[in-house]
Amino acid sequence: MSFDMEQFLETFYEESFEGLDIMETALLDLDVGATDSETVNTIFRSAHSIKGGGATFGLTDIAEFTHGLETLLDEMRDGRRAVTQEAVSLLLRSVDCIRDMLTAAKTKSDFNQDEVTLVDQAVKVMLGSEQNINEPESTITVSENTESEQKKNSGETGWLIHFRPHANLFHTGNDPVRMFRELEALGSLTVEADMSSLPAFVDLIPEDACMGWVITLLGDVTREDIDDVFAWVEDECDLTITSLNDGAVTAIEPVSESIVVEPEKGKIEVEAKPVVAIKSVPPPEEQRQGDDRRKINERRQTAKPTGESTSIRVGIDKVDALINMVGELVITQSMLNQLSKDFDMSRLSKLQEGVTLLERNTRELQENVMRIRMLPISFAFNRFPRMVHDLSQKLDKKIELKLLGEQTELDKTVMEKIGDPLVHLVRNSLDHGLETPDVRQQAGKSETGTLQLNAFHQGGNIVIEISDDGAGLNKERILNKAKEKGLVGVDEVLSDDKIHELIFRPGFSTAEVVSDVSGRGVGMDVVKRNIKDLSGTIEVASEEGVGSKFTIRLPLTLAILDGQLVKVGEETYIIPLVSIVESLQMKKEHINIIAGKSEVYKMREDYLPIVRLHGLFDHEKDESILDNALLVVVEGEGQRVGLVVDDLLGQQQVVIKSLESNYRKVDGVSGATILGDGTVALILDIAGLIVCAERVNYGQSESVDKNYIGMG
Amino acid sequence: MAKILTADDSASMRQMVSFTLKGAGYDVVEAVDGMDAFNKAEKEKADLVITDVNMPNLDGIGLVKKLRGLPTYKFTPILLLTTESGKEKKSEGRAAGATGWLVKPFNPDQLLATVKKVLG
């Protein structure tokens, strides 16, 4: 039977990554000096599983690397080794190495061999013995030794075996019959019962073994083969194995422990006649292992990194809810079916009822299907304890990390994309926000700073807050820098909020010393752009000396959008509801024309550029009169414009279909959807639209581009 | 066909063991740790138990001890899946009443050979 181990790899990767997360969390929880055996045990178990799985599924390098780690943890678990800061740091580094190796194996790419070797050596030094350094080597080469050893110990003609089980043999689930069966498979077998120790019938305990056997096994059988047969019962029997070749009694001692096992196997010395001419043909198993290894290597070399095929674990309750819902849907469908068979107007109310029910079923089904993709945000949060631990050590700061709302659920895709911005924000807080203990003390604060990550649902959004009780944003410095860079006029007076927003401008970094923790020029503008790509927003609130709070708002899912349907000419367009500030009917007296061309609308104190969607999308319509026309005020990238539309239709959730993958990228349009009547409607990309409109108004793309970048 | 109860906290190992045994026609009952296995044992009346050693809640050695306390499992073969090649763990397992062991890493063929050896 041939097996493809590949099929189990996906599960192995998944559980191993989880195991590494568990290890990391537990390592960070581990109190140096104290022996918390349960925590160490948890770490040990994860390492142990990764090693076992790695070896089983052909990832030898991972298994070997983890082996040293496991030994270290085993010693800690038994209290033979103290839990030191040094050890914890090394273990954390090892976790990173394994993660790297696993990722490399999964994506068929290369891992950081230097770091792995370095950490591997460090682990071995810590274990402190030459023997350990050599051990992994020996595990690989054993099979060859065994092979030759086996040949050498061949009995050629046969063996005489005296086998007398101890009384308790049956209580270990062992049965002499099994051993006879196995011996029979090796050669020609004769078994004679030795009843000498059989007790009187009245004394007989049926559950105890009380007989002995004299076994003659003829044929070319090796000593190891026989030892294998009795390996499980060596402590529960008296065993004598004699070679019929020379009659010498060999090894009355219990069969060596390592018989079925690996490394030490080659060391067993058995006196038996050596046999000449050993053909060194690797056993089939060895050969296959070699092949496998080669296959993996080849694959790593040739295969290009492919797109990650990801799986998702879904709670059974979610699946049950779905099945339940589909059940209801089927009932509703059959009800409607029945109704349609002989329908007359008297049953109209019934039909309406049914349709309402169908609508509810569909909505619930949709919500539940969406929920399948939802994961708790702890998946994104769980990297931070480690990061804060490492960075606070590096920066000599005392920082307490608080995670709130870890169970708040979020779409998997959104989760994957929000990771980097979050890391950036946390790094920023650690590096620039929170102060060193002495600075904090001078400011009358506790030595330990607090960094808090909080997630919660609000409306159809998820809100993530990153707050610290650090120094807060330095308004003066930000303003000076902005003036220096020409982002703000020299005499301009800005409100606090406006000043804070400046940090999201491209190329803006106030850190005087560029550290390797944050501030390499890739700044908050990138964070903002990433969040914007997810149709989210980011705001900052800060007070000097008290702390800062960044608030990120994201849609729960990227697949569905709350949209406002608007009519422009004969077409229906969809404006994302999040971008709409308000809608109004324009009054003639508030419309102005500047520079003879651009139209603006005076709304309270602000002047809004007017964007005529008709013109932009080439709809034929007389649009000279704007009086009383509908204006939808939208906001994109912090800029507001008014869109002229013919009619406001309904609001509804729409499923986003990519225009880019089905057609091509269209400026000002982020996607498309199919409406209830089957027609296609385009979804407007507000930020892109504003750029388009500016291009049309100014008629020169250069200034548009500059403006576009300037808005970020 | 014989029924085999297998306990392992690693999903991939469980998957591999189960797939292999089912492929050979055995009935397989999976358990995620020793406690889970023990809870399933009485009802399932397995002909063979294959258990990992290192597991949360109840480890393999603990499971063997507990199972041997059940009349149904007094003589049932119980195999330990172990990476520990050291004498200590094995004699601990044997003292607890384990029938034998299979050393990790093993491949499906080795697993089947061992199972066949025990079940005949």
Interface residues (C-beta under 8 A of the other chain):
Chain A: M1 F3 M5 Q7 F8 L9 T11 F12 E14 E15 T42 F44 R45 H48 S49 K51 G52 G53 A55 T56 F57 A63 F170 H171 T172 G173 N174 V177 R178 R181 E182 E207 A231 W232 D235 E236 E257 S258 V260 V261 E262 P263 E264 E285
Chain B: D9 S10 A11 S12 M13 Q15 M16 F19 T20 G23 A24 N54 M55 P56 R68 K74 F75 T76 P77 I78 T83 S85 K87 K90 S91 R94 G97 A98 T99 G100 W101 V103 K104 P105 F106 N107 P108 D109 L112 K117 V118 G120
